[in-house]
Amino acid sequence: METRTERRSDYRHSLAIATRWMDNDIYGHVNNVVYYSYFDTVINDYLIREGGLDIHAGPVVGYAAESLCRFHRPFAFPDTIDAALRVGHLGKSSVRYEIGLFRRDEDKAAATGHFVHVFVERQSNKPTPIPDPIRKALERLLAS
């Protein structure tokens, strides 16, 4: 359980993500399942841009093994979300990302969570060591 509120400065990377009209549910706020798409977006955007992950033809892909989200305050369209990212644990073939979702004008996270990837060989679906370019990119995000 979290003992403090996460702040922007606790993270090493961020990506602005615009909410969409369809993200809102009948209660007038972003539906809980959409938060996981924000997690997925900030993680994979970073892996592609900074680690060279080839999502279409690369020999190695990351599979989701675990995810969790804690909701502190709701978002609603037309909010822009700053999805912040750091690495909490970097193993041989897996990584645990930690994510904070922030409103543009706020320093306290509206949602926090984690997401675990296990890297596997695309053909065999067997765990494999994280490729060096991706590992180097992930090392830059390691939490202190």
N, C-alpha and C positions, 0 to 999 in steps of 0.2 A: 504494500500500500504506500502511496506517495505521502511524504511527510511535509512537502512544501510545494508551492505553486511554481511550475516551470516558467522561466522567462526567456525571451529571445536570445539573450546573451549566453544561454546554456547550450546553444546549438551552433554548429559550424557552417551550415549551408541552408539556404532557403530558396523557395520558388513561389512566385505569386500564381495563384490559381483562382480564376473567376468562377463564382458559383453560377449555376444555370437555373432558369425558371423551373425546369423539370426536376431539379434537386430538392425543391421544397415538397413537403408532404401536406396532407390535409390540415395539419395543425399549424401550418404557416412557417415552419422552419425546415432546415435541411434534414432529410431523413437519415437516421443513424447508419444505414448501410452505405451511404454515399461517402462517409468519412473514410472508409477503407479504400475507396477509389482515390481519394486525395493522398493517402499513404502510398498507394501503389504508384501514383503519378510522380510524386517527388522522388521516390526511390529509383524508379526506372529511368526517369529523365536524367538523374545524376549518373547512373550506371552507363547509359548510352553516351552522354556528352563527355563525361570525365573519365570513364573506365573503358570506353570503346566496346561496350557490349553490343554484339550483333544479334538482334532479336530474331532476325529472319533466317540467317544461315550459319551463325556461329556454332562451333562444336560444343559449347558449354552454355547452359541456361540456368537461371535461378528459379527454383520451385518454392512456393510459399509453404512453410511448415507450421507456422503459428502466427497468430495476430491477436491483439487486444487493443481496445480503445476505451478511454475514460472520458466521459462527457462532463465538462464543467459549466459551459454556457453555450447556448445554441447559436448557430449561424442561420442566416436567411438570405435568399436572393434579394437584392443584388450585391451581397458582400463579396469582397475580394479577400481571399484567404492567403496568408503567408504560411506555407507548409515548411517547417524547419526540420532539419535532419542532422543526426549525429550517429555514430556507431558506438554501441555499448559493449559489444563483444565481437571479436574477430577470430574465428577458429580456422582450422585447416580447410574445411569445405563449407562452412556455414558462417553467417553473419547475423547479428541481432541489431537491427536499426531501432533507433528511438526517435519518435516524431512528436513535434508540437505543432498544433494548428492555432494560428493567431489571427485576430482581426487586424486590419491594416493600422489602426490607430491605438492598439493596445499592446502592452508589454507582457501581460499575463496570458498564458495559454488558455484557449477556450476548450481545447481537447488535447489529450496526450495519449500516447500508446507506444506499442512496439510491434515489430514485424520481423520474422525470421525467414531468411532465404537459405536453402541448401542448394549448392551448385552441383549440377549433375551433367554427365555427358549426354548430349541430345540423343544420340543413337541408342545407348544402352539404358538410359535412365538411372544410372548408378552414380552415387556421389563421387566427386572428383575435386582435387584441390582447386581453390579459387585461382583463376588465371592471374599472372603477375600484373598486367595493366589494371585490372579491376582491383586487385589487392592493394596496389599503390594508391589508387583513388580512395579506397575505403580507409586506409591508414590515415589519410588526411582528415578524416571525420571522427577519428577515435576520441571519445570523451576523456577528459583529463581525470 
